[in-house]
Structure formats: C-alpha cells, structure tokens
Amino acid sequence: MEIKIFIQQFEESLDGLDAGTVDEATTFKELKEWDSLAILTLTDTIDLEYGVLLKKSEIESCDSVRSLFDLVQSKA
C-alpha cells in the first residue's frame, strides 16, 4: 500500500475536493468537504480497496491523512 495512491483515493472520495489538494499532513477534518457523507464514502472506499472496515470513531480518532493511512495499514 502506497501513501500516494491512498491520498488519491481519499481525494476522490470527497465530493468537490480538487485533486492535488491533500497531502499526508493534511488535517482532513478541517476540510470544508469533510462531512457525514464523506465519512461514509471514505469508509466504503477503504473497505473495497483494502478490505478494512473502519468505524466512524476510528476515522475520527485520526488527525491527519497519514494517521488514517497508518490505521488502515495496521488493519490490512
């Protein structure tokens, strides 16, 4: 699993977010596109791509795209 691909998938999961806007240090919960639909879409993407089903609380415990990536990696 590569962080670069994960970031691309993350960006595609958030409706209205332009490609290249996010990096691994991005605090994704501060993005204006981050909402309950984004959580559902991202959860579905992670499940389909990596076979990891995350709870909302697990996603919300992460403070950056990198920490979310690390969480997914630890469960894959």
C-alpha positions in Angstrom: 0.0 0.0 0.0 1.4 3.4 -1.0 0.5 6.7 0.6 0.4 8.4 -2.8 -2.3 6.1 -4.0 -4.2 6.3 -0.7 -4.2 10.1 -1.0 -5.6 9.9 -4.5 -8.4 7.6 -3.3 -9.0 9.9 -0.4 -9.4 12.9 -2.7 -11.7 11.0 -5.0 -13.9 10.1 -2.0 -14.6 13.7 -1.0 -17.1 15.3 -3.3 -15.9 18.7 -4.6 -12.3 18.3 -3.5 -9.8 19.1 -6.2 -7.0 16.6 -7.0 -3.7 17.6 -5.5 -5.3 19.5 -2.6 -4.4 16.9 0.1 -1.0 15.6 1.3 -0.2 13.3 4.1 0.0 16.1 6.7 -3.5 17.4 5.9 -5.9 17.6 8.8 -8.8 16.2 6.8 -11.4 17.0 9.5 -10.8 20.7 8.8 -11.6 20.4 5.1 -14.9 22.1 4.1 -15.7 18.9 2.1 -15.5 16.8 5.2 -19.0 15.8 6.3 -21.0 12.7 7.2 -21.3 11.7 3.5 -17.5 11.9 3.2 -17.1 9.5 6.1 -19.5 7.0 4.5 -17.9 7.3 1.1 -14.4 7.0 2.5 -15.3 4.1 4.7 -16.7 2.3 1.6 -13.6 3.1 -0.5 -11.3 1.8 2.2 -13.4 -1.4 2.6 -13.4 -2.0 -1.2 -9.7 -1.1 -1.9 -8.1 -2.6 1.3 -10.6 -4.9 2.8 -10.6 -2.9 6.0 -13.9 -1.8 7.6 -13.3 1.2 9.9 -15.7 2.5 12.4 -16.6 6.2 12.4 -14.9 6.6 15.8 -11.7 5.1 14.4 -11.7 7.6 11.5 -12.4 10.5 13.8 -9.5 9.4 16.1 -7.1 10.2 13.3 -5.8 13.7 12.9 -4.2 13.6 9.5 -4.3 11.7 6.3 -1.1 10.0 7.3 -2.5 8.8 10.6 -5.6 7.4 8.7 -3.3 5.7 6.3 -1.3 4.2 9.2 -4.5 3.0 10.8 -5.7 1.3 7.5 -2.2 -0.3 7.1 -2.3 -1.7 10.6 -5.6 -3.4 10.0 -4.9 -4.7 6.4 
